[in-house]
């Protein structure tokens, strides 16, 4: 159980937008993820194009970027285990089966992170493409509005996100 909890806490965020595109987006909110209440794992930031975008953040029309800046080292296995744990908690096997191919491709792109690294996960509403970057280097892009909605829901979903307080901080700027 402790291993699964650590994997869930260690989930990362990534982005498929270039830094110029993120620069044109507006910061919506920030949050900090800690393990055991005192080990800082990462700082999270959410960016959108328009102020009203946070109301229906998982709408397929809304472009968004999540960025995680890491304070600890993590392996691809940590990310995969954590993501799978949250996805299974949020969705039925039938729903997950519809995007399992995309999940597998996305998970194969994960790389280890060290303190100071950052992942960005961006979804572009116009093209329905979700992109993962590590330290501004693109690792994978997936074209699927369903995948983008479900995967971004790990952090931003209304039901059982990785952490409700983190989600609220990202969406509404609470501290």
Buried (B, 14 or more C-beta within 10 A) or exposed (E): EEEEEBBBBBBBBBBBBBEEBBEEBEBBBBBBBEBEEEEEBBBBBBBBBEEEBBEEBBEEEBBBBBBBBBBBEBBBEBBBBBBBBBBEBBBEEEEBEBBEEBBEEBBEBBBEBEEEBBBBBBBBBEEBBBBBBBEEEBBBBBEBBEBBBBBBBBBBBEEBBBBEEBBBBBBEBEE
